[in-house]
C-alpha cells in the first residue's frame, strides 16, 4: 500500500492510494505463529461439489483438532477470493465467530472461552467460489480445468507451491498433518473421480451427479490432498511389497491414451521395487499406490501422484537412461516428502534434492555406472556456481521464500550433488544404510502401516542419522554445502616434481575433504592437512584430481614451469 505524507505546520495529513491495494501472496507455511501452533489437526472430512461447467467449488470441511496450548482463537486459511459462508462449532452449543484478514489467506476463529490443552473439538467450515486457476502448473499452482482430446472435462489440482488453501479451508502449515482424511467429491456422473487412499463408496445425491467417497488412513500433508477427474479408464495390478503386504497399483488414464498407459504401467511396480529394496517398503501400503493421468506435468500427491508426461522414457532430462524419470521422481517423493516430511520449508532440499538424486540412482540400476555419472554431470551443470543463498537456512521460510533466486534450483541439484559427494565420503555401505535409516530409523518400523511410520524431519536430523551410522564427524560437511552458499574450490598447482592441492573455503570453515587422485594408472585417496595435500611425482606422470567427479567443487589448475 502506498502512503503519502504531507506535513503542514504541526499537522500530519495522511492519505492512501486505494488503487494500489496490497497484493495477495500465494505461498504456504512460514512462521509457526501461536494461533497455528496451539492446535493439532487430527482429521479432515472434505465434502465438496466441483462443477466444471462454471469452474466452481462449493461445500464444507469438518476439521477435527485437539488443543496443545491454551488459546481462545485458532488460525485457518482460505483464498480471500472465495466466499467463507459460515463456521460452526459442532461439538458445542456455543457459537464461534470468525474474521478474515484482507488480501491474506489467514482467517481466525474466535471461541467464547479459552480452549484447554488436551481438549478435542470439531468445526464445520462452509465455503464456495471459484478457486485460483493455476497459471503454470505444477510450478505456479492452483486448480487446473482442461479438456480431454474428445472435449470432456479433465480436472486436477497442484498446490504444493502455494498451499491447499486456494481451494479448501485448512490449517496452512507443513508441520501439521491430519492423521487421516476423507475426501468426498461430487461431480457430473460421466466423470471418474480419483483421490487419495481407498474408495469406500459411490453415491448419487441428485440426478446427473455422483459422489465419490475416498478415505486416506495415514497422516498426509494438506498439499497432497488431491482430486483428479476425467472419463478415465483404469489399469490395475496387485503388488506384494518387500514387507510382505499386498496392495493395489492403479493407473487412471484417459481412454485416448490407453495403449500408451499399458506400455508405461509395468514400470510402476519395477520402480517401486527398486526404491523398496534400497530404502524400505512403500510407506502407504494400507491405502494404495495410484497414478492419475493429469493435465499438467506431475506432482507427488500421496498415494495418487499426478502424471502428465509423454508416456515416454527420459521425460525430464533427455539422458537416454531407459526409464520414465518423471514418474520415478514423483514416486520417490512417497519416501522423500511424504514418509519423511520437513517440518518447515527451510529444509525443502530433503524432499527435492533426495527426489532428484533418485533418478541418478535408478539410471545406475537400469543402465550402469556410466549412466549414473552422466546424469550427475548433467545435474552438476545446473548447480549455481555463484549462489548467494544457502540451500538449508536455519530460519523459518515459506514455500515461496525457499524457492527464490539461486536457491530454487539448488534445493534440487545441489541437494542431489550433496548426496552424491556424501556417498563418496562415507562409502557405499554406509551411504545406503544412512539413507534407509533416515527413511525408517528402526528396522521394525518397516512393518508398520498404521501411520506411525510417518515423521517430520530437518537437516539436523539427517546429519545426526549420518553421524550415528558412520561414526564420523560430518558437521563440517553439512556446514560447507548446506549452511552457506559458496562452493569449495580445489586449487591444483604443479611445479616441477611438486604437486599441491589446496582447498579454498570461506574463512572460519573447516573442510578436511579427502581427494581421490589418479597418479599414472593408480588411484589414491589422499587426506588434506590444513586444507592442503602435497606430494612429489615425476613430471612425465599424469596427475588427475577427482577423476570420477565425486566431489561438488570449483576447480582451478596452475601449471608452473
N, C-alpha and C positions, 0 to 999 in steps of 0.2 A: 504494500500500500504506500503510495507516495504522499508525503506530507509537506506542506508549505508553511513556513513560519514567518510571520511578519511582526516585528516589534515596533510599536508606536508609543513613544514615551515609556510608561511602565506597564502598558497593557499588552498582553500576548494574544494575538488573534490566530486561530488555528483553523485550517480547512483541509478537507480530504478530497482528493481527486477520485470520485466514485467510479470513473471509467476504467480505473486501474486496480481492479479488485484482486485480492490475494488468490493465486492460482493453486488449485488442488494438487498436492504432490502424491503421485502414485508410487507408494513404497509400502514395505511391511516391516514390522519389528522395530528395532531401535532400542531406546532406553526402556528398561522394565520399571515403569512407574509404580508407586504404591497401589494405585487403583487397578493395575493389572496384576501385580504380584500378590494381592490379598486373597485371590480366589483361584481355584483349580478346576477346570472343566473336566468332567468325567464322561459325559455323553452328549452328543448332538443327535437330535431327531429332526431331520430336514424334510419338509413337506412342501413341494413347490410345483406349480403348473408352469410349464415352459411352452410358449406359443411362438412357433416360427413365423406365423403369418404377420405378426406385428412386433417381433423381437422383444417380447416382454417376459418377465419372470415375476410370479406372484405367489405368496403363500406364507408359511411361518416356519420358525425353527424353535423347538423346545431345547433349552440349554440347561443341562443338569450340572451342578457345580457344588463344591464344598469350600468352605472358608478356611484359609490357612493363617490369616491375620485378621484381627478385628477391623471392621470398616462398615460404614453405612452407605457406601456407594462403590460401584464397580464400573470399569471401562470396557465397552464393547465397540465394534466398528462396523460401519456400513457406508457405502458410497453415498455422499450427500446428494448426488443426483437421483437417488432412488427414494421413494416415499417410505417413511417409518410410521406405520399406521398405529401400532399400539404395543405396549409392553405389559404383560400380565404376570403376577406372582402366583403361580399355580398351587404352591403348597401352603398358601396363607390366605386368610380372608382380608388381609390388609392390602391396600393399594400402593403401588410404586409410581414414581414419576420419572421422567427422563428429559434430558436436554441435549441438543446437538451442538457441536462446535462448528461454526460456519466455515464452509470450504475446507473441512477436515473430515477424515474418516471416523474420528472418535465421537461416540456419544456415551453419556453417563446415565446409569440407572441409580436412582436415589431411593433408599429404603427408609421407612419411618423410624427405625432404631438401628443401633449397631448390630451387625451380624457377628456371631461369636465363632471363634476358631473351632473347627470340627463339625459345625452345623452344615446340613445338606439342604440344597434349595433347587427350585426349578422355575425358570422363566419361559414364557412364550413370547417371542418377538414376531409380530406380523408386519409384513412389508410388501413392496411391489415396485415395478417400474421397468425401465429399460437399462440393463447393465451396460457398462462400458464395452464398446466393441474393440477388440484387440487390434491396435494399429499394425503390429508386426509380430505375430505370434511365432514362436514362444518367447522371443526376446523382449518384446514390449507387449504385455499380456492383456487378457480380458476375455470376453465371450467371442466365440467365432461362429458366425452364421454364414453358411455356404450352401452350395447345391452340388448334388451328385451329377455325373455326366448325363443322367436321364432327367435331370431337373427336379429331383426330390430334395427335401431339406437334409442338410448334413451339418451337424452341430457338435461343437466341442468347447472346452474351456482350457485356458492356460494361464495360471495366476501365480506361479512361483515368484516371478519377478516383482509383483505388485501386491499380492495378497488376495485371499479368497473373499475379503470384504467387498470386492467390487460386485459380487452377485448374491451374497447371503450374509446375514449378520453373525458375527462370531467374535471371539477373543483373538485379537490380532497380535500374537507374539509366538515366535518359533519355539520358545521354551515350554509351551503348554500344548500337549497332545491330548485330545479326548481319548479315553480308554477304548471307546467303541463309537460307531456312528451308524445311524440308519439314514439311508438316502431314498426317499420316496418321490419319484419323479412322474408327473402326469404329462403326457404328450399325445399328439394325434396317433390314432390307433394303427396307422400304416407304418409307423416307425418302430424300430427295435432300440431299446434304451439299455446301455451298459453302464455300470458304475462299479464302485469298489466293493470287494467282498463277495458274498454269495447272494444269489437271487432267492428270496424267501417266498415271494408270491407275486401274482399279477392280478389286478382287479380292474373293473370297468366302472368308473364313477359316473359317467354320463355317455350318451351316445356319441360315437366318434372319437372318444378319448380312452386311453389306457394308462393305468398307474403301475409302475414297476417298483417293487419293494426290495431294495438292496440293503444288506447289513454287513458291515466290516467289523470283525470281532477283536481286532488288535489295535493298539494305540496308533494314531495317524495324525500327521500334520494337516492343518487346515487347507494349505495349498494343494495337498494331494487328493482332496475330496473332489470328485470329478463327475462329469456326465458326458457321454458320447451317444449320439443318436443319428440314425440313418436307416434306410431299409436294408440292414445288414443281413448277410448270411453268416453262419458260424462254423468254424473249423474246431475240432475237439480232439484232445488226446488225454490219456490218463498216464500220469508220470509218477514214478517211485523215486523219492528223494534218497540221498545218501544216508539220511537219518532213518529210513525205512517207512516213512509216511507216504501215503498216496495222495495226490492232489490233481485237480483239473488244470490243464492248459487249454485256454480258449482264445481263439482269434476271431474278432468281429471284423469282417471285411466287406467292402462294397461288392455287390454281385458282379459289377463290370470288371472287377479285379480278382475274380475267384481263382483263375488259373495261376496268376502271379502269387496270390496268397498261399495256394497249395505248394508252390515251389519254395517259398520262404519258410513255411510253417515248421519243417523239421529242424531248422536252425535254432528255434526257441529252446527245445529240450537239450540240444547239443551245447548251447551256450550256458544254460542253467547248470548242466552237469560240470562244465569246466569251473565255473565260479564256486559251486558247491565243493568240489574236490580241493580247491585252493583255500577257500575262506570259510567253509562251513555251510550248513544246509540253507536252502532258500528260506527266508525268515517267516513267510506268511502262508505256510502250508495249510493252516486251519481255514484259510479263505480260498485262494486260487492264485494262479498266475494268468493274468489276462492281458491281451493286447487289442487295442481298438484302432482301426484304420481311421486316421484323423485328418481334417482339412488344414493341417499345419505340420511342421517338420517332426516334432516329437516332444514328449515330456514324461517324467518318471512317476506318474501318479500311482500310488501304492496299490499293488495287485491289479492295476489296469493301466499299463503305460499307453501313451498315445504314440502311434506310429504313422508318420505321413511322408516317409521317404519313397524312393522309386522302385521298391521291390527288387533291388539290385545290390550286389556286394559293393563295398568301398564307397558308400554314400557320403561319408564325412570328409575323408582325407584323400580319396583317389589314389591309394597307395598300392593297389593290387594285392591286398593282404588275403583275399579269398573268403571274406565273410561280410555280413551286413553290420558295419560298425556303428551305424546309428542305433539299430536295435540293441546291440551289445552295450552301448553307452547307457541307454536308458535302463536296461536290465541291471547293469552294475549298480545303479542307484538304489535298487532294492536292498543292497547291503550298505553302500556308502551314501547315506542320505535318509533312508527310511528305517533300516535296522539301527544304525548309529546316526544320530542327528545332532547337529550343532545346537547348542542352547542359546547362541547368539550368532547373527550373521557375520560377525567378525571372523569366524573360523570357517567360512564357506568353502575354503580350499579343501577341507576334509570331505566335502561332497564332490566338488568338481575336479580337483586335482587327482583324487583317487579314481573317480569315474573315468577320467581321460586316460589315466595310466592303464586301466583295464584293457583298452583297445590294443596297446602295445603288447601286453602280456598274452592276449588272445592271438595276436598275429604271430607271436613266438610259438604258441601252441599249435597253430594251424600250419604255419609256413616256415618255422625255424628261426634260429637266432639272427640270421641276416635280415629277415623281415622285421624282427623286433628292433634292431638297431636302425634300420631305415626309417621306421616310424618315429623313433625317438629323435632322429636327426630332423625329421620334418617338424616335430613339435618344438625342437630347440630353436628353429628359425622364427618361431612365434613368441619366444620369451623376450620380454622387453630388455634391451641392452642398457638403457639409461633410465630405469624406473626411479620414480621419486616417492613411491608409496610401498610400504611393506605388504607382504601377502597376508600376514596374520597379525593385525593390530591388536593391542591389548585392551583398547577401549571399545565400548558397545557401538555397533553400527547397524544401520538399516539395510534392507536388501538393495536399496538404490546406492547407498554410500559405498558398499563393498565392491560394487561393480564399476565404479567410476575410474576414468583415466587408465593408466597402465595396469592398475591392479585388476581391472576387469578381465583382461586376458591372462594375467599371471596366476590368478587363482586356479585356472585350468592348466596352463602349460608349464609355468614354473613349479606349480604344485606337483605335476606329473614328473618333472625332472628332479624334484626333491626326492621322490620315491626311488627313481632310477639311481641317483647317487647314493642314497641310503642303502640300496641293495648291494652296491659295490663296497661300501664302507663296512657293513656288518656281515656280509657273506650271505650266500644263497639260503642256507638252512635257517639261520637266524632271521633273515628278512621275512620269509614266508610264515615263520612262526609268529613274528611280531604282527603281521597283517591278520592272521587268523585269530590271535588273541585280542586284537583290537576289535574285531567283529564279535567274538564270543570269548570274554575274559576267562570264563570257566568252561572247560570242555563239556560239563554236564548241561550247560545252557543250550548246547546244540540240539538237545532233545526236546526243548521247550517250545510250545506253540501258543501258550495262553496269554502272551503279551509281555511277560516278564523278561523276555529276551531283548526287548526294545529298550534303548537307553540314550541318554544325552551325553555328548562328549565335547571336549575342547582340544585345542592344540596341545595344551599341557598334558592332557590325558594320553595323547599319542606319544608324547615324549616319555612319560612315566612307563607306558607299556613297553616301548622300545628299550629303555634302560633296564627294566626288570627282566626282559627276555634275554638280552645280550650281556648284561653285566657291565656294560660300557657307559662311560660318561659321554652323553650326547648333547648336552645343553649347548655347547659351543656351536654344534652343527645346526641346531634349530635356530639359534640366535642369528647366525650369519644369513641363512637362507630365508627365514620366515619373519623375523622380527625387525629387520632393517632392509632397505631396498637395493643396496649396491651389490653387484655380483663380485665374488672374489676374483682376483686376477693372478694368473700364473705367469711370471716373467722368466723367460729362459735366456740364459747368456752362455755363449760358448767362446772361450778364449784359449787357443792352443789346446792343451790337454784338459783344461778345466771346464767342466760343465756345472752351471749353477741354476737351480730352480728356486725362485723366491715367490712366496705367497704375499700378495699385497691386499690387505683388508683395511677397513676403516679403523682409525685409531681407537685403541681400547678393546678391540675384539681379539679373541684367541681363535686360531684356525689350524690345528695340527692335522690337516688332511693328508693322509698318505697319497702318494702318486705312483701309479704303475708306469714304469719306464722301460721301453724296449731298447736294449743296448745290443746292437748287432742283431742276432737271431734269438736272443733270450729276453724274457720279460722279468722284471724285478719290481717288487713293491718296496718303495723307499719312504721312510718316515722322516718328516722335517723336524729340525730342531730350531726353535725360534723362527718358525716360518721359512726355514731355509734348508735346501738339500744341495750338497756339493760333492762332486766326485771327479775323478780323472779317467779319461779314456783316450785311446789313440785317435788322432784326428781323422783317420780313414774310416772309423767305425760310425755308422749311422745311429743317432740317438733320437727317439720319438717319445715324448711325454704324453701319457694318457692315450695310447694308440687306439683303444676301442671306444673312446669318448664316453667314459662313465661319469666324469665329474662336471657338474654345471659350473662354468667359469668363463671369464675372458682369458685370452692368451696372447702374449706378445713374445717375439723372438728377436734377440740381438746377437748376431754372429760377428764377433770381433776378429780381425785379422791379427 
